[in-house]
Structures are given as structure tokens and as C-alpha cells.
Amino acid sequence: MIDDTDRRLLKAIQHNAGLTAQELGDRLNLSASQAGRRRQRLEQAGIVTGARAVVSPETLGLNVQAFVQVQMATHDPDKVRAFTRVVDTRPEIVSAWTLTGEADYLLRVYCTDLGALHRLIHEVILPIPAVARVQSQIVMDQQKPDAPLPI
């Protein structure tokens, strides 16, 4: 069970995972040790599964963000395994979802330029026998950055 204080803690660390126990305690009107124990309990319960730094892709030369829809020719697990291996191992693919509807997968990718996106699609993804079709949408601008969960 999570209470209102846990919810406030979760909101705070979604905005800044680097908050110290003292800073969390100050925000939640708790001692640092109480705030630290609450965070630890939420981690042990699997509610908090990690903490990451938010890095600017452009500063790293990742100038193209795209969403790639993949339609499979087959759903045979043995034949799809080559595709899932690519998804799991290619650093350009930062997240992937299975979907209902026409596309079976939606991939979010970051590439240095359009040529790198072209190579990823035409030299890596499309040659996989289980892949029937790929459709990509290049992000022109991200109106709203990835936001914390609505707690």
C-alpha cells in the first residue's frame, strides 16, 4: 500500500531522482532517515525500478528521432527471435512496444542523421525474414518531453 506521502515522494523523485534523503525529507516534512526508508521500501516493493539521468540527445550528435512501425510477416516465435534480438541489442532503438492494430511493434529510435536511420531500417531491420513492412515517422519537434507518470 502506498499513502499520500509515498505519492508525494514518487512525484518528487520522478522530477529529480538525485534528491538526497535530506532533500526528500525537507519536501515531505519527514526526517532524512524516514524519507530514505520510504524510498527504500518503494524500491524493494518494485514500485521504483531505477533512476536515470536525462541526457540531451542533440548534445551527443543524435539529431534524428523517429518512430518506426514494424509489421511482421509471421508471429512464429523462432522466426521472430532474430527481430527481437536486434531490438534488444541495437543502441539506436531506445524503446519498443508491441501493439494491437496493423503494426506489430513500435520502435523509438535516435540516430545521428537520416543516413544512419536509412541504414538501420534498410540494412538491419528490413532484411530480417520475419519482417514484412516498416513505416517510419521522423520527429520534427517534441512538443512535450517525456513526462513523469500521473500519480
C-alpha positions in Angstrom: 0.0 0.0 0.0 1.2 3.5 -0.8 -0.1 6.5 1.0 -0.2 10.2 0.2 3.3 10.7 1.5 4.6 7.9 -0.8 2.8 9.5 -3.7 4.5 12.9 -3.0 7.8 11.1 -2.7 7.2 9.4 -6.1 6.3 12.7 -7.7 9.4 14.3 -6.3 11.9 11.6 -7.5 10.3 11.4 -10.9 11.2 15.0 -11.4 14.7 14.6 -9.8 15.9 11.1 -9.0 19.1 12.5 -7.4 17.3 14.1 -4.4 19.1 13.1 -1.2 17.2 11.7 1.7 17.6 15.1 3.4 16.1 16.9 0.5 13.3 14.5 0.3 12.7 14.8 4.0 12.5 18.6 3.7 10.0 18.3 0.9 7.8 15.8 2.7 8.2 17.1 6.2 9.9 14.0 7.3 13.3 13.3 8.8 16.0 12.2 6.3 16.0 8.7 7.7 12.2 8.4 7.3 12.4 9.6 3.7 15.2 7.3 3.0 13.4 4.3 4.4 10.3 5.1 2.4 12.3 5.4 -0.8 14.0 2.1 0.0 10.6 0.4 0.7 9.2 1.6 -2.6 12.3 0.3 -4.4 12.1 -3.1 -2.6 8.4 -3.3 -3.5 9.2 -2.9 -7.2 7.3 0.4 -7.4 10.6 2.3 -8.0 12.5 0.3 -10.5 15.5 2.5 -11.2 16.8 6.1 -11.6 18.3 7.6 -14.8 19.8 10.9 -15.9 18.0 12.8 -18.6 20.6 13.4 -21.4 20.1 15.8 -24.3 20.3 13.7 -27.5 21.4 16.7 -29.6 24.5 17.3 -27.5 25.6 13.8 -28.3 25.0 14.2 -32.0 21.8 12.2 -32.1 20.0 14.7 -34.3 17.2 12.4 -35.7 14.5 10.9 -33.5 12.0 8.6 -35.3 9.2 6.2 -34.6 9.4 3.0 -36.6 6.3 0.8 -37.0 7.1 -2.8 -37.9 4.6 -5.2 -39.3 5.6 -8.9 -39.1 5.2 -11.5 -41.8 4.9 -14.2 -39.2 4.5 -14.5 -35.5 6.3 -17.8 -35.2 8.5 -17.3 -32.1 11.5 -19.0 -33.6 11.3 -16.7 -36.7 10.6 -13.5 -34.7 13.6 -14.1 -32.4 16.0 -12.5 -34.9 14.0 -9.4 -34.8 13.7 -9.2 -31.0 17.5 -9.8 -30.8 18.0 -6.7 -33.0 15.6 -4.7 -30.9 17.4 -5.8 -27.7 20.9 -5.1 -28.9 20.8 -2.1 -31.2 21.6 1.1 -29.1 19.7 3.3 -31.6 16.5 1.6 -30.5 15.8 3.1 -27.2 12.3 1.7 -26.6 10.0 -0.8 -28.2 6.3 -1.7 -27.7 4.1 -4.5 -29.1 0.8 -3.1 -30.4 -2.6 -4.0 -31.5 -3.7 -2.9 -34.9 -1.8 -3.0 -38.2 1.7 -2.6 -36.8 3.0 -5.3 -34.5 5.8 -3.2 -33.0 6.6 0.5 -32.5 10.2 1.4 -32.1 11.6 4.7 -30.8 15.0 5.3 -32.3 17.7 8.0 -32.2 20.2 8.3 -35.0 23.0 10.7 -35.9 21.4 11.6 -39.2 19.0 10.5 -41.9 21.6 8.3 -43.4 22.0 6.4 -40.2 18.2 6.0 -39.9 18.1 4.7 -43.5 20.8 2.1 -42.8 19.1 1.0 -39.6 15.8 0.4 -41.5 17.2 -0.9 -44.8 20.3 -2.8 -43.7 19.3 -4.1 -40.3 15.5 -4.3 -39.8 14.1 -5.0 -43.3 16.4 -7.9 -44.1 15.1 -9.9 -41.2 12.9 -12.6 -42.8 10.1 -12.2 -40.2 9.7 -8.5 -41.0 7.1 -7.8 -43.7 6.9 -4.0 -43.6 8.4 -0.9 -42.0 7.0 2.6 -41.8 8.8 5.4 -40.1 7.8 8.8 -38.9 10.6 11.3 -38.3 10.1 13.6 -35.3 10.2 17.2 -36.4 9.9 18.6 -32.8 9.0 17.2 -29.4 6.2 19.4 -28.1 6.1 17.7 -24.7 9.1 15.9 -23.2 8.8 12.5 -21.6 6.8 13.3 -18.5 6.5 11.7 -15.1 3.7 9.2 -14.5 0.4 10.9 -13.3 0.5 10.0 -9.6 
